[in-house]
Amino acid sequence: MLRDVLSFLIPLLPAFILIPLARRRALIRHLLSANATTAARAIVLPPGRRLDRFWQTRLTTQGVLRSGPNGSVWLDQDAWAEFIATRRRYALLVITGALAAFILARFLSRMS
């Protein structure tokens, strides 16, 4: 039973990871294409899907999106670069830890 559920869910995992990241990329591309990188060039974002609102809130909280006049927003490129660098460091740490755990498990299984 559990194996059947996992065999159904595991192929879907990349979609659950990639779709939110694609929406974040689309939001950033929209701001960059509108050249909304300073308070003077801030734009009002159209109401979007729940996932778009999630990223707007998350990036605003992180300081990547800054508020402009009349509900407009603009992209702080320095904060965006720092946000991405931090995410990459975290991903590298997680991958390195998983690889180390895998190697240790293989090593220990051969010892017994």
N, C-alpha and C positions, 0 to 999 in steps of 0.2 A: 504493500500500500504506500508506504513512505517513499519507496524507490520510484513508484509510478509518479507520485506528486513531484519528486525532485527531477525526474527525467522530463517532466513537462515544464517545470519552472526554470531550470538551468539555462536552456537556450534563450529564454526571455530576459535574462539578467543584463546582457549588453544593451538591450533597448531601454531598460530602466536606468541605465547609466548614461547612455549616449544621447537620448532625447533631451533630458534636462540640460546637458552641456551644449547641445546644438541650439537650444532656445537662448541660453546665455550668450553664445557667440553671435546669434542673430541680433540680440539687443545691442551688443557692443558694436557690431557692424553698422546697425542703423544709426547709432550716435556718431560713429566715425564718418559715415557717408554724408550725414547732415552737417559735418564739421562742427558738431556741438562739443567742443573741447574747452570752451571758456564760458564764464558766466554771461558774457555779452552775446554768445552764440547759442545759448541754451534753447532747447526745443521742448514742446509739450508732447509727451509720448501718448500714442493712442491707447485707449483701454484695450487690454489684451486678455489672453487666457489666464487662468489661475497660475500657471507655471511662469508666465511673463511677470505677473504681479509679484510672485515669490522672488524672482531674480531682482526685480526693481527694489524690493524691500531689502533683500540681502546685500546687494551692492551699495545701497544707500547707507545701510548700517555699517558697512566696512569702509565707507568713505570714498568709494570708487565713483559713485554717482553723487553729484552735488546739486542742491536745490537752487533754482534760479527764480526769477520773478514770475508771478502768476502760475505757479505749479509746474514750471518748466524744470528740466534737468539738463545737466551737462556732465561729460565724462572727464574725470581727473586722470589724465594719462599716467602721471607718476604713481598715483595710488593704484591704478589698474596694473601697471608693471610690477609693483610690489605684491599685489594680490596674487597675480599669476606666479611670480617667483616663489611665494610662500606655498601655494598649492603644489607646485612642482617639487619643492623640497619635501613636502609631506608625502607625496606620491612615491618619491624615490625612497624615503624612509620605510614606508609600508612595503614596497616591493622588496627592498633589501631584507627587511625582517622576515617576510614570508619565505624568501629564498634561503635565508639562514636556518629557519625552522625546518624547511624541507630537507636541507642538507644534513642537519643534526638528526632528524628522524630517520633518514636513510642510513646514516652512520650507526646510530644506536640499534637499528633493526638488524644490521649485519653483525653486530657484536654478540647478539644473543643466539 
